[in-house]
Amino acid sequence: MGRSRRTLPEELLLLALDPATGTTAQPQSLDLGLAGAQLVELALAGRIAPDGDRIAVVMPRPTGDPTLDSALELLRRRGSPVRAVHWIGGPRLGLRQIYLSHLERCGMVHAVAGQMCGVLPTTRYQATETAISRDIRARLDSAIRTGVPPDPRTAALAALAHAVGLGKHLYPGNEGRSSRSRLRDLIRHDPMGGLVAHAVMDVQNGAAAQPRRTPAPVGNRQPAAVAMQPRHGSMAHVAAH
């Protein structure tokens, strides 16, 4: 897989980075979103495909991206299609930090060490390649503003952004209400992105144990709480944005 374009997990993470605080918005639900974004990226690469509410491996050949290939190999080892909600709800320890560290190595973000309450060590991340972050945001803004059906990658990014609760981070306040509504509506433009986004929201709502029936209205789903990205794997909670 070429590296001229950022993968969906990377784009979702860059969208979630708050330039003012250096923290990631909605980190607990973002972890689920990153696992879901891996599925969409693998589908765009022709490695997996939806099978009802399940995910099937259709081409086990590696993509060349180590993190995606690790997920692909785990899916292959299952031997049979796995429900998207079970995959996304499974343990994904350190996935967000893996992507943050990768973006740092690529020079996309800069890590800044600090402390919370003068005691707990934390790391904040500042975007350095702001042109790329602006381009990602511009694609999303254009899809919302024009109403023209977006390409599958942008549609999936919008679906994932809504699913993890980034709407209020990207389009805050009363003035952003209509944009948040249109962001939610973009979920219908990519079947794989929609499947994964609904699975992310189902996991947050504790629905992973039950077979999925008719999806509830996406506007009625609530994202998980917000947390600060800590150093050395600890979790420090802060107020929601």
C-alpha positions in Angstrom: 0.0 0.0 0.0 1.4 3.4 -1.0 2.3 5.9 1.7 1.3 8.9 -0.4 -2.0 9.0 1.3 -2.7 8.7 5.0 -4.7 5.6 6.1 -8.2 6.1 7.6 -7.0 5.4 11.2 -4.3 8.1 10.8 -6.8 10.5 9.4 -9.3 9.9 12.1 -6.6 10.4 14.8 -5.5 13.7 13.2 -9.1 14.9 13.1 -9.4 14.1 16.8 -6.2 16.0 17.9 -7.2 19.2 19.6 -4.7 21.9 18.4 -5.3 24.0 21.6 -4.7 21.3 24.2 -2.6 18.7 22.3 -5.0 15.9 23.5 -7.3 13.6 21.6 -11.0 14.3 21.8 -13.2 11.4 22.8 -10.2 9.0 23.4 -12.2 6.1 24.8 -14.6 5.9 21.8 -11.7 6.9 19.5 -10.0 3.6 20.4 -13.0 1.8 19.0 -13.1 4.1 16.0 -9.4 3.3 15.2 -10.2 -0.5 15.2 -13.2 0.2 12.9 -11.1 2.5 10.6 -8.7 -0.4 10.2 -11.5 -2.6 8.9 -12.6 0.1 6.4 -9.0 0.6 5.2 -8.7 -3.1 4.7 -11.9 -3.2 2.7 -10.8 -0.3 0.5 -7.6 -2.3 -0.1 -9.7 -5.3 -1.2 -8.6 -7.5 1.6 -11.9 -7.9 3.5 -15.6 -7.5 2.6 -18.8 -7.2 4.6 -20.9 -10.4 4.9 -24.2 -9.2 6.5 -23.0 -7.8 9.8 -19.8 -9.8 9.6 -16.4 -9.3 8.1 -14.9 -11.8 5.8 -11.3 -12.0 4.5 -11.3 -12.2 0.7 -7.6 -11.7 0.0 -5.1 -12.5 2.8 -2.1 -10.9 0.9 -0.4 -8.3 3.1 -0.9 -4.6 2.3 2.6 -3.6 3.3 1.3 -1.6 6.3 2.5 -3.5 9.5 -0.4 -2.3 11.7 -3.1 -3.1 9.1 -1.4 -6.4 8.3 -1.5 -7.4 11.9 -5.2 -6.9 12.0 -5.6 -8.7 8.7 -3.7 -11.7 10.0 -5.8 -11.8 13.2 -9.0 -11.8 11.0 -7.6 -14.6 8.8 -6.8 -16.7 11.8 -10.5 -16.6 12.8 -11.1 -18.9 9.9 -14.7 -17.7 9.4 -16.4 -14.3 9.1 -16.5 -12.4 12.4 -19.2 -9.9 13.5 -17.9 -6.4 13.2 -19.3 -5.5 16.6 -17.3 -8.3 18.2 -14.1 -7.4 16.4 -14.3 -3.7 17.3 -15.3 -4.5 20.9 -12.4 -6.9 21.4 -9.1 -5.9 23.2 -7.1 -3.4 21.2 -4.5 -2.5 23.8 -2.3 0.4 22.8 -3.8 0.9 19.3 -4.1 4.7 19.7 -0.5 5.0 21.1 0.7 2.8 18.2 -0.8 5.3 15.7 0.4 8.3 17.7 3.9 7.0 17.8 3.8 6.2 14.0 2.6 9.8 13.3 5.4 11.1 15.4 8.0 9.0 13.5 6.6 10.3 10.3 6.9 13.9 11.5 3.2 14.4 11.5 2.9 15.2 15.2 5.3 16.3 17.9 5.1 14.8 21.4 5.3 17.3 24.4 5.9 15.8 27.8 4.0 17.3 30.8 2.2 16.6 34.1 -1.4 16.5 35.1 -2.1 18.1 38.5 1.7 18.4 38.9 2.0 14.6 39.5 0.8 12.3 36.7 3.1 12.3 33.6 1.2 12.9 30.4 2.1 13.4 26.7 0.4 16.0 24.5 0.6 15.8 20.8 0.8 18.8 18.5 0.2 18.4 14.7 3.3 19.6 12.8 2.2 18.9 9.2 -0.8 21.2 9.5 -1.4 21.3 5.7 -2.3 17.6 5.7 -4.6 18.1 8.7 -6.2 21.0 6.9 -6.7 18.9 3.8 -8.4 16.1 5.8 -10.7 18.6 7.4 -11.4 20.4 4.1 -12.6 17.1 2.6 -15.0 16.6 5.4 -16.2 20.3 5.3 -16.8 20.1 1.5 -18.9 16.9 1.8 -21.0 18.6 4.5 -21.3 22.0 2.8 -22.0 20.9 -0.8 -24.3 17.9 -0.2 -22.5 16.1 -3.1 -22.1 12.4 -2.3 -18.5 12.1 -1.2 -16.0 9.4 -2.2 -16.0 6.2 -0.2 -12.9 7.2 1.9 -14.4 10.6 2.9 -17.8 9.0 3.5 -16.3 6.4 5.8 -14.2 9.1 7.6 -17.4 11.1 8.2 -19.2 8.0 9.5 -16.4 7.1 11.9 -16.1 10.8 13.1 -19.8 10.8 13.9 -19.7 7.3 15.5 -16.9 8.2 18.0 -18.5 11.6 18.9 -16.2 14.0 17.1 -19.1 16.1 15.8 -19.0 18.6 18.8 -15.2 18.7 18.6 -15.2 19.6 14.9 -18.4 21.7 14.7 -19.0 23.1 18.2 -21.9 25.1 19.7 -25.3 26.0 18.3 -23.7 27.3 15.1 -22.3 23.8 14.4 -25.6 22.0 14.9 -26.5 21.8 11.2 -23.0 20.6 10.3 -23.2 17.9 13.0 -26.5 16.8 11.6 -25.1 16.6 8.0 -22.0 14.7 9.3 -24.4 12.1 10.8 -26.3 11.9 7.5 -23.1 11.1 5.5 -23.0 7.7 7.2 -25.3 6.3 4.5 -22.9 7.0 1.6 -20.5 4.1 2.2 -21.9 0.6 3.2 -18.7 -0.6 4.8 -18.2 2.7 6.7 -21.8 2.6 7.8 -21.5 -1.0 9.0 -18.4 -0.2 11.0 -19.8 3.1 12.4 -22.9 1.4 13.6 -20.8 -1.4 15.2 -18.7 1.3 17.0 -21.9 2.9 18.4 -23.3 -0.5 19.4 -20.2 -1.4 21.4 -20.5 2.0 23.2 -24.1 1.2 24.0 -23.3 -2.3 25.3 -25.0 -4.0 22.4 -22.1 -6.2 21.3 -23.5 -9.3 23.0 -26.7 -9.3 21.0 -27.2 -9.9 17.3 -27.8 -6.7 15.4 -31.3 -6.1 14.1 -32.7 -2.8 12.8 -30.3 -0.1 13.6 -31.4 2.6 16.0 -31.5 6.2 14.7 -27.9 7.3 14.7 -28.8 10.7 16.3 -29.9 8.9 19.5 -26.6 7.2 20.2 -24.2 8.8 22.7 -20.4 8.5 22.6 -18.3 7.4 25.5 -16.6 9.8 28.0 -13.5 11.8 27.2 -10.0 11.1 28.5 -6.5 12.6 28.2 -3.8 10.6 26.4 -1.4 9.7 29.2 2.2 8.6 29.1 3.3 5.0 29.8 -0.1 3.5 29.3 -1.9 5.1 32.3 -5.3 6.7 31.8 -6.1 10.2 33.2 -9.6 11.5 32.8 -10.5 15.1 32.0 -13.7 16.9 31.3 -15.4 16.5 28.0 -14.8 19.0 25.3 
